[in-house]
Amino acid sequence: MATQAAENPTTAPDAVVVRFAGDSGDGMQLTGGQFTLSTALAGNDLATFPDFPAEIRAPQGTLFGVSAFQINFGSREINTAGDAPDVLVAMNPAALKVNIAALKPGGLVIIDTGEFTKRNLDKAKYDVSPLDDGSLAKWDVLAFDISALTIEAVKPFGLGNKDALRSKNMWTLGLALWMFDRDRGPIEDWLKAKFKNKPEIADANIAALNAGHAYGETAELSGPLHKVHIDPVKSEPGLYRTITGAEAISLGLVAGAQLAELPMFFGGYPITPASAILHHLARLKEFGVTTFQAEDEIAAICASIGASYAGQLGVTSSSGPGIALKTEAMGLAIMTELPLVIVNSQRGGPSTGLPTKTEQSDLYQAVYGRNGDAPMPVVSCRSPGDAFECAIEACRIAVEYMTPVMLLTDGYIANAAEPWKVPDPAGYEPFPAKFLTEKNGEELLPYKRDGKGARPWIKPGTPDLMHRIGGIEKAVDTGHIDYAPDNHQAMTDARVAKVLGVKVPDQEIDLGEAGGKLAVVGWGSTYGPIHQAVNRARRKGLDVSQIHVRHIWPLPGNLGELLKSYDHVLVPEMNTGQFKTVLRDQYLVDAQPLTKTSGQPFAIAELEDAIGKYFDDIPGNQGGEVAVNEAQLPSPELDA
C-alpha cells in the first residue's frame, strides 16, 4: 500500500492516488484543488478527476449528494487520475459507502467519526455502522473525530460550531499535506488572499490547517498513517503551472485571436460544464476580449456571428443541449462563410442527462448535426494542456478558411487539471486575418474564392464594399440571392470542398509502429487511459499500437492507409460507437467499438482487458460494451 512505504527512498512509491470524498457542502473540490496546487509546487506530475452532484445543493448526508476529488501524482509521467485510490478520505458515512469499494485492498481510509451519527448512518442506508461490523477489515482504517478536532482548533476565534465546521476541509488538507510532505505556505497565502476582508476567517482556516498537519505527527506514532515523500518528476526546464481544460481553452482562444491579430468576442450562456470558459475569459479584457452573457444560447451564437461579420473573431461555447439550440445559427455561419469558433464541452446523455458527468456523445452532432449539407471542421483535444493547442488550431482554421469550427472537449477535460509547461509565444506562426479593402473585380465579388476556397472577409462600412449577407443561398461570386439548381449545386460543392481541403497534419502513431496486429484508435479524453493500457500491453510483448486523432473532420490524409495496415482496429469511446462509424464510412475498415456510457472515464484495466482479448485466441470476443464499474466514480446507490 502506497502510504505504508516509509520514508526510506528505496521503497517510496513512484505514484499515489488519493481521493477526498464528502458531502457536497464539505468543500472537497476546494480541498482537492489546493492539494493539487501543493503537489504541482512539489514538482510531481499529476492528473485530477473532480466529481460532484448535478444538484446545486444535494440533500446533506445523502448518497447522491457525495462530492469527490481524485488526484494521481508521482515522480513519473502521469496520464490519468488513476483506476483506484491508495488513500480515501471519507468525511461522512455516505462518502464512505459510495467510495470504499474503489479503494485498493490494503489501502488507507481516513474517517471522520464525528459524522457517524445514527441520522447520517440512516441517510447512507447503513443498518449497522461500518466502524463496528468488520466490513472494513481489508483496509487500514484511521478513524477519529475530525469534526471535534476542528472545533477545538478554531475555538480561539469565537466561531460557533456550525461556522467552525466549515474549516473541517482545511483540517483534512493539513493532514494530507503532512502525509505527503507538502509545504503549507502557499495554502496559507491563498487563504489570506481569499479572506482578506475577513481576516478572522482566514486565521481560523489557517489554524485548522496547522492542526491537521500537527495531528499527523501524533497519528504516526500509533497508527497506520505514515509520511511519504515522492520525488519531483524529471521535466524539461521552463515555467510550469497547473491548468484545467477550461483554463487552457480560454488561454488558447486568446492566443489564437492574438495570432490572427484580431479582437475577440465571446458570446455565451451558463451551462455545465462549459460555463467556466466564460468565467475565465471575463478576466482577460486587457487582451482585447469582449465577453457577453446572453439571455439564451441562440442569442449567444448570433451575437458572436455578428461580431465576426463586424471583423472580430467570434467565439461561442456550450455543452450538448446548448449546441443543439445553436444549430440553426451554425447553418447561418456556414452559409455566410464567416469565421466562428464553437466550443462544445460534452456531457452525459441527451436533454439534461448527466450535467456533471463526462461523455463523448456529441461527435455525430459535431460532424453531421445540421440541416442541409453543412460541413464544418471539427477538432478534438485530448487533455487539459492539449486544449490550449487545439484552441489555437480552431482559430487558425476559422480565420484562414472563413468557416465556423467546432472544438470538442468534455466534462473530464474541462474540470481536470495537470501541470503545463507554459509555451514560448515566439514558437507559434501567426496567421493574421486579411480584410478586403477594395473591389476584387469590375464589381464587388464577396463570394469569389481564393486558393483555399475561402471568400474575402469584408468589414461593414468599408467604402464601396457594401454587400448582401444572410442565410438564403448565394450566387457564385456575387453573393446575390440565387435559387437556381445549378447555382445551389455549385455553392454546395464549394462549401464541401473548402472544408475537405482544410490542411491538417498527417496522423502520427503515438505508441508502436505502422502495421501490426492491433491499433487502438481514440479521440478526445480517452488518450490517457489508452496510452497507459497500450504501454502496459507492449511491455508484455503484445503487438499493439496507439493512434489518437485530433482532427475529426476533415480526417488526416494518411489515416485510411495507416488503419488498413493493421489486422484489427479497436475504437474505445464514451458513447455507443460514433467515431467507429465515421472510420467505417470513410475507409471501409472493420473498426470494432469498445463503448462506455456510464458517465465515467475509461479505467486503464478495462482497456487492458479489451486489448488482451485480441491475443487470447478466442474468436469473436473483442470489443463490445464495458460493464458499469460500481467501484469507480460516480457510483452512488440512488434512492429517489
Stockholm file with secondary structure:
# STOCKHOLM 1.0

chainA/1-640         MATQAAENPTTAPDAVVVRFAGDSGDGMQLTGGQFTLSTALAGNDLATFPDFPAEIRAPQGTLFGVSAFQINFGSREINTAGDAPDVLVAMNPAALKVNIAALKPGGLVIIDTGEFTKRNLDKAKYDVSPLDDGSLAKWDVLAFDISALTIEAVKPFGLGNKDALRSKNMWTLGLALWMFDRDRGPIEDWLKAKFKNKPEIADANIAALNAGHAYGETAELSGPLHKVHIDPVKSEPGLYRTITGAEAISLGLVAGAQLAELPMFFGGYPITPASAILHHLARLKEFGVTTFQAEDEIAAICASIGASYAGQLGVTSSSGPGIALKTEAMGLAIMTELPLVIVNSQRGGPSTGLPTKTEQSDLYQAVYGRNGDAPMPVVSCRSPGDAFECAIEACRIAVEYMTPVMLLTDGYIANAAEPWKVPDPAGYEPFPAKFLTEKNGEELLPYKRDGKGARPWIKPGTPDLMHRIGGIEKAVDTGHIDYAPDNHQAMTDARVAKVLGVKVPDQEIDLGEAGGKLAVVGWGSTYGPIHQAVNRARRKGLDVSQIHVRHIWPLPGNLGELLKSYDHVLVPEMNTGQFKTVLRDQYLVDAQPLTKTSGQPFAIAELEDAIGKYFDDIPGNQGGEVAVNEAQLPSPELDA
#=GR chainA/1-640 SS CGGGSCSCTTTCCSEEEEEEEEETTSCHHHHHHHHHHHHHHTTCEEEEEEECCSSTTCCTTCGGGEEEEEEEEESSCCCSSCSSCSEEEECSHHHHHHHGGGSCTTCEEEEEGGGCCHHHHHHTTCSSCTTTSSTTTTSEEEEECHHHHHHHHTGGGTCCHHHHGGGHHHHHHHHHHHHTTCCSHHHHHHHHHHTTTCHHHHHHHHHHHHHHHHHHHHHHHHSSCCCCCCCCCCCCSSCEEEEEHHHHHHHHHHHHHHHTTCCEEEEECCCTTTHHHHHHHTTCGGGTEEEEECSSHHHHHHHHHHHHHTTSEEEEEECHHHHHHHHHHHHHHHHHTCCEEEEEEECBSSTTCBTTSCCCTTHHHHHHCSSSSCCCCEEECCSHHHHHHHHHHHHHHHHHHTCEEEEEEEHHHHHCEEEEECCCGGGSCCCCCCBCCSCSSSSCCTBCCCTTSCCCBCCTTCTTCCCCCSSSCBCTBTCCBCCCHHHHHHHHHHHHHHHHTCCCCCCCCSBSCSSEEEEEEEEGGGHHHHHHHHHHHHHTTCCEEEEEESEEESCCTTHHHHHTTEEEEEEEESSSSHHHHHHHHHHCCCEEEEECCSSSCCCHHHHHHHHHGGGSSCTTCCSEECCCCTTSSSCCCCCC
#=GC SS_cons         CGGGSCSCTTTCCSEEEEEEEEETTSCHHHHHHHHHHHHHHTTCEEEEEEECCSSTTCCTTCGGGEEEEEEEEESSCCCSSCSSCSEEEECSHHHHHHHGGGSCTTCEEEEEGGGCCHHHHHHTTCSSCTTTSSTTTTSEEEEECHHHHHHHHTGGGTCCHHHHGGGHHHHHHHHHHHHTTCCSHHHHHHHHHHTTTCHHHHHHHHHHHHHHHHHHHHHHHHSSCCCCCCCCCCCCSSCEEEEEHHHHHHHHHHHHHHHTTCCEEEEECCCTTTHHHHHHHTTCGGGTEEEEECSSHHHHHHHHHHHHHTTSEEEEEECHHHHHHHHHHHHHHHHHTCCEEEEEEECBSSTTCBTTSCCCTTHHHHHHCSSSSCCCCEEECCSHHHHHHHHHHHHHHHHHHTCEEEEEEEHHHHHCEEEEECCCGGGSCCCCCCBCCSCSSSSCCTBCCCTTSCCCBCCTTCTTCCCCCSSSCBCTBTCCBCCCHHHHHHHHHHHHHHHHTCCCCCCCCSBSCSSEEEEEEEEGGGHHHHHHHHHHHHHTTCCEEEEEESEEESCCTTHHHHHTTEEEEEEEESSSSHHHHHHHHHHCCCEEEEECCSSSCCCHHHHHHHHHGGGSSCTTCCSEECCCCTTSSSCCCCCC
//
